[in-house]
Amino acid sequence: MNKQLKYYAQRAAIGLMSRREFVGRAMALGVAATTANAMLANAVRAAGPQTGGTIRLGIQGGATTDSLDPALAANSVASQVNLLWGETLLQLVKGGGLEGRVAESFEGSDDAKTWRFRIRDGITFSNGRSVTAQDVIATIDRHVGEDTKSGALGLLRDIDSVSADGNTVVIGLKNANADLPYYMQDYHLVIQPEGGKNDPLAAVGTGPYVLKDHEMGVRFLFEKNPNYWGDYGYASEIELIVINDNTARVAALQSGQVDLIDRVPPRTAGLVGRAPNINVHSVPSAGHYVFIMHCNSAPFDNNDLRTALKYGINRQELVDKILFGYGSVGNDTPINESYPLFDDIEQREYDPDKAKFHFDKSGFDGTILLRTSDNSFPGAPDAAALFQQSLAAAGIPLEIKREPNDGYWSEVWNKQPFCTSYWGGRPSQDQMFSTAYLSTADWNDTRFFNDQFDQLLLTARAELDQTKRQQMYTDMSNLIRDEGGLICPMFNDFIDAQSDRIEGWEDIPIGFAFMNYTAPMRMWVKA
């Protein structure tokens, strides 16, 4: 690297020059843009994280009906908030493995029926109280209690016993489960004092920040946790602003009101990325935009009707016109190639003739009502309109009802029999299936109750032969595709955007957006 370019890279790394200006000057010196960006990334790493300042997030999904109780987190805002003030036992790492947070290590028995999690020595809650094994036991107990409404309940039903061996938590299972450690990083399972039983809304945890002020569905303000044990949290403050309107969220980034936004609308992502001092990050993911039907509610309790709607959606059109290429075609299963044991199954194509055949066979002769909102996924009302048009070619009438953004996740999703929705994916097939398709799962939002599926899932958990396990997961995907209430036309890329005011972004193609919700605590304000 010549001295002039090195000087420019150093200035850009500490915020004295924008990324765009650096790339422009590098290209003027005959250096390709890709090479210049690599040089800058190296310079940023060499400069190291800066401490202090405020990082401001503009994020979609929040509502005034949200709760600070981690058990009830049902959207991206609630999940992000929880993981700023709290931590789970384990956390996903970029390659798909796990690292310790509240637990410093874990191990399983040979039969995968007993798991031991050693609690990190010296770790404290934000109120200064030491974390004990009893706090972890109480947290798990609250999420599996008789009256719980926890979104993690479906993951934990197979727990037979939870006990303490000194500072180690021992979990005994009714059936073998090689994936249990992945359950322990679920964002609902934030470890709280006494498990949150006394005050689940207190927002007291072991995370890098402390919640100082909030208005549900509007704004949250965090300050550094003086008792934090770990190496996250470079900014002194994190301000999270709920901006559900796509245009307003992008405008807030462009005007400097916020530094980082999620769910950049695919329609405008290219244009946003060309704006001065803004970088757009597009990462392929397991996230999927969906239409969900309750299999136990008329008229969707008729599989021919469900099949008609599945044949009546033009998947490629939605990828082209809603995702604008920032994603891939779905196949009415929540699993894609992001998962380690993925296997191709026959792709369902748009076929108006087959859609009409199954619609006529169902005997239903009314109009189908679909509820939607921009808060379900970016472009959802437009996707609903395209679905309406493709169904019309099959003679199937669809009525669209646009619901308010505020309250969509509490009043429509998982309550109304047909609506648009969004899933962020999970780290393993087992966790995705257990969260949303196991008959006993509280978040079984398609009301899919299938004994064969349930038995396959339980058997796969104990199967250590990966080839056999993969076949079981393939069989489960086929059952969901052919008998379930999921219409999954597309898998979306995570499209986030940041201003040049902050640094430290890393593409993480697992979990959720915002670097699996770690971006605000792992990024920093340039000096």
Secondary structure, 3 states (H helix, E strand, C coil): CCHHHHHHHHHHHCCCCCHHHHHHHHHHCCCCHHHHHHHHHHHHHHHCCCCCCEEEEEECCCCCCCCCCHHHCCCHHHHHHHHHHCCCCEEECCCCCEEECCEEEEEECCCCCEEEEEECCCCECCCCCECCHHHHHHHHHHHHCCCCCCCCHHHHCCEEEEEEECCEEEEEECCCCCCHHHHCCCCCCCCCHHHHCCCCCCCCCCCCEEEEEEECCCEEEEEECCCCCCCCCCCCEEEEEECCCHHHHHHHHHHCCCCEECCCCHHHHHHHHCCCCEEEEEECCCCEEEEEECCCCCCCCCHHHHHHHHHCCCHHHHHHHCCCCCEEECCCCCCCCCCCCCCCCCCCCCCHHHHHHHHHHHCCCCCEEEEECCCCCCCHHHHHHHHHHHHHCCCCCEEEEECCCCCHHHHCCCCCCEEEEEECCCCCHHHHHHHHCCCCCCCCCCCCCCHHHHHHHHHHHHCCCHHHHHHHHHHHHHHHHHHCCEEEEEEECEEEEEECCEECCCCCCCCCHHHHHCHHHHCEECC
